[in-house]
Amino acid sequence: MDRRQVITIDPGMAFGTGTHATTRGCLEFIEQVAARFHGDSFTALDVGAGSGILSIGLAKLGAKEVWALDNDPVALQAARKNLSANGVENIVHLSATALNRLRKSFPLVVANLTAETILALSKALQKKVAPTGFLILSGILKTKATLVIGHFADQGFRLLRRKAEKEWVTLLLRRK
C-alpha cells in the first residue's frame, strides 16, 4: 500500500520545505516507523518543528496526536498556517514549551536540528522516548554522526538505520 501523501508547505521564514536532505531523511524514516505500527495510531513529538512539515507528515501517516515544539515565534506562525492548510491543526499541538518542561513520553520522537543542539538536548530528548520507542535525529553533518551515534548508544539506544545524503546524515535509533 502506498501511503505517500501530498503536503502543502509555505515555510515563510521558517526552516523546512521538504527539499533539504535532512527533511527528506526524516520523512522517509517517519514512513518506516509509522508502518511498524500497522495502522494503529500513535503519538509523536517533533522537536524544532520549523515550518511544521515533519509534524504534518506524522499526522498524515497515522499519529493521533503530535506535539510540535519550537522556540522561534516566526516558525510557530508559519507552522500554524501550514497545519491548517494541510487539515491537521486538530492533531498537532504547536507550542513554544521548552522540551524539558514537557511531561510526556512518546513512541516516536523526531529532532531535525544540528548535532550540537541534539547533543545539548540529549538528556531531555532521551526522556521523551517511551520504552522501546524510536528516535529520529537529523541535521547532523557526516563528520559529527559517529559522535552522535556513540552518545545515544551510551544512553541505551541502538542504531537501526543511517541515511547519508550529500554532507548530511539522518539516524533512526530505538531505545533498548
GIMOCOR-V373570 format. One record per residue. RES is the residue in one small letter. PSI is psi as a letter, one per 30 degrees, with the letter a starting at -180 (none if undefined). BURIAL is 1 if it has 16 or more other C-alpha atoms within 10 Angstrom, else 0. Layout:
BEGIN
RES&PSI&BURIAL, RES&PSI&BURIAL
END
This chain:
BEGIN
m&k&0, d&j&0, r&g&0, r&k&0, q&l&0, v&k&0, i&k&1, t&k&0, i&k&1, d&j&1, p&f&1, g&b&1, m&g&0, a&l&1, f&k&1, g&i&1, t&f&1, g&f&1, t&f&0, h&k&0, a&e&1, t&e&1, t&e&1, r&e&1, g&e&1, c&e&1, l&e&1, e&e&0, f&e&1, i&e&1, e&e&1, q&e&0, v&e&1, a&e&1, a&f&0, r&f&0, f&f&0, h&h&0, g&f&0, d&k&0, s&l&0, f&l&1, t&l&1, a&l&1, l&k&1, d&j&1, v&k&1, g&h&1, a&f&1, g&b&1, s&f&1, g&g&1, i&e&1, l&e&1, s&e&1, i&e&1, g&e&1, l&e&1, a&e&1, k&f&1, l&g&1, g&f&1, a&k&1, k&f&1, e&k&1, v&k&1, w&k&1, a&j&1, l&k&1, d&k&1, n&g&1, d&j&0, p&e&0, v&e&1, a&e&1, l&e&1, q&e&1, a&e&1, a&e&1, r&e&1, k&e&1, n&e&1, l&e&1, s&e&0, a&f&0, n&g&1, g&g&0, v&g&1, e&f&1, n&f&0, i&e&1, v&k&1, h&j&1, l&k&1, s&l&1, a&g&0, t&k&0, a&k&0, l&e&1, n&f&0, r&f&0, l&k&0, r&g&0, k&l&0, s&l&1, f&k&1, p&f&1, l&k&1, v&k&1, v&k&1, a&j&1, n&i&1, l&b&1, t&l&0, a&e&1, e&e&0, t&e&0, i&e&1, l&e&1, a&e&0, l&g&0, s&e&1, k&e&0, a&e&1, l&e&1, q&e&1, k&f&1, k&f&1, v&k&1, a&l&1, p&k&0, t&g&0, g&l&1, f&k&1, l&j&1, i&k&1, l&k&1, s&l&1, g&g&1, i&k&1, l&k&1, k&e&1, t&f&0, k&f&0, a&e&1, t&e&0, l&e&0, v&e&1, i&e&1, g&e&0, h&e&0, f&f&1, a&e&1, d&f&0, q&g&0, g&g&0, f&k&1, r&k&1, l&k&1, l&e&0, r&l&0, r&k&1, k&k&1, a&k&1, e&k&0, k&b&0, e&g&0, w&l&1, v&k&1, t&k&1, l&k&1, l&j&1, l&l&1, r&k&1, r&k&1, k&none&0
END
